[in-house]
Structure formats: structure tokens, C-alpha cells
């Protein structure tokens, strides 16, 4: 996780180089109540849906994927 500097939102980056999906849980960091999906390299256009995951919510990273989430305060 990269902490935001000043007013910049923090980023949560997930790297999965494995050939199988991996389970993850979004960080529970007091300034952030949720995490917004920004990048999913397994999506057809390389983008993400903008879906929100609550802090501490279980999720899954697809095989061979890079996921980037932005903290929502």
C-alpha cells in the first residue's frame, strides 16, 4: 500500500504472478472507508469497473493480474 501525500489518495496495489487466483482482503486503514478499483490488467480494456470494496472486504485477484485500488475517505 502506498500512503497518500498531502491530499492525495493512497493506493493499494495487488500483484499476482501465480497461475491461480489468490484471496485477498482490502486494507483496514482508518482514513479509508473503502477502496475503488482503478486498474485490472485482466479486464478486456485493461481498465476496472470502478467498483467499491469496503475496507476489510475479502476479494480475489485473478491469475497473472495487477490490480490497483484508490482509497476512498
C-alpha positions as CSV (number, residue, x, y, z in Angstrom):
1,X,0.0,0.0,0.0
2,X,1.3,3.5,-0.9
3,X,0.2,6.2,1.5
4,X,-1.2,9.4,0.1
5,X,0.9,12.5,0.4
6,X,-1.0,15.6,1.5
7,X,-4.4,15.3,0.0
8,X,-3.5,12.5,-2.5
9,X,-5.5,9.3,-2.0
10,X,-3.5,6.2,-1.0
11,X,-3.1,3.3,-3.5
12,X,-3.4,-0.4,-2.8
13,X,-1.6,-2.5,-5.4
14,X,-2.0,-6.2,-5.8
15,X,0.4,-8.2,-7.9
16,X,-0.5,-11.9,-8.6
17,X,2.1,-13.6,-10.8
18,X,0.7,-17.1,-10.0
19,X,-1.2,-19.2,-12.5
20,X,-4.1,-19.4,-10.0
21,X,-6.3,-16.8,-8.3
22,X,-5.4,-15.6,-4.8
23,X,-7.5,-14.5,-2.0
24,X,-7.0,-11.0,-0.6
25,X,-8.6,-8.6,1.9
26,X,-8.7,-4.9,1.4
27,X,-6.7,-2.9,4.0
28,X,-8.4,-1.6,7.1
29,X,-6.7,1.8,7.3
30,X,-8.6,4.4,9.3
31,X,-8.6,7.2,6.8
32,X,-10.1,5.0,4.1
33,X,-13.6,3.5,4.4
34,X,-13.5,1.8,1.0
35,X,-11.2,1.1,-2.0
36,X,-12.2,2.0,-5.6
37,X,-10.9,-0.3,-8.4
38,X,-8.8,1.7,-10.9
39,X,-6.9,-0.9,-12.9
40,X,-7.4,-4.6,-13.6
41,X,-5.0,-5.9,-16.2
42,X,-7.2,-8.9,-16.8
43,X,-10.1,-6.8,-18.0
44,X,-10.6,-6.7,-21.8
45,X,-9.7,-3.0,-22.0
46,X,-7.2,-3.1,-19.1
47,X,-9.5,-0.9,-17.0
48,X,-11.5,-1.5,-14.0
49,X,-15.2,-1.2,-13.2
50,X,-14.8,1.5,-10.6
51,X,-16.4,-0.9,-8.1
52,X,-16.0,-0.1,-4.4
53,X,-14.8,-2.6,-1.9
54,X,-15.3,-1.9,1.7
55,X,-12.3,-1.8,4.0
56,X,-11.5,-5.3,5.2
57,X,-13.7,-6.9,2.5
58,X,-12.5,-10.3,1.1
59,X,-11.8,-10.4,-2.7
60,X,-9.9,-12.3,-5.2
61,X,-7.1,-11.4,-7.6
62,X,-7.3,-13.2,-10.9
63,X,-4.3,-15.2,-12.2
64,X,-1.4,-13.2,-13.5
65,X,-3.0,-9.9,-12.7
66,X,-2.2,-6.4,-11.5
67,X,-4.9,-4.6,-9.6
68,X,-4.8,-1.0,-8.4
69,X,-7.3,0.5,-5.9
70,X,-7.6,4.0,-4.7
71,X,-8.5,4.8,-1.1
72,X,-11.9,6.5,-0.5
73,X,-12.2,8.6,2.6
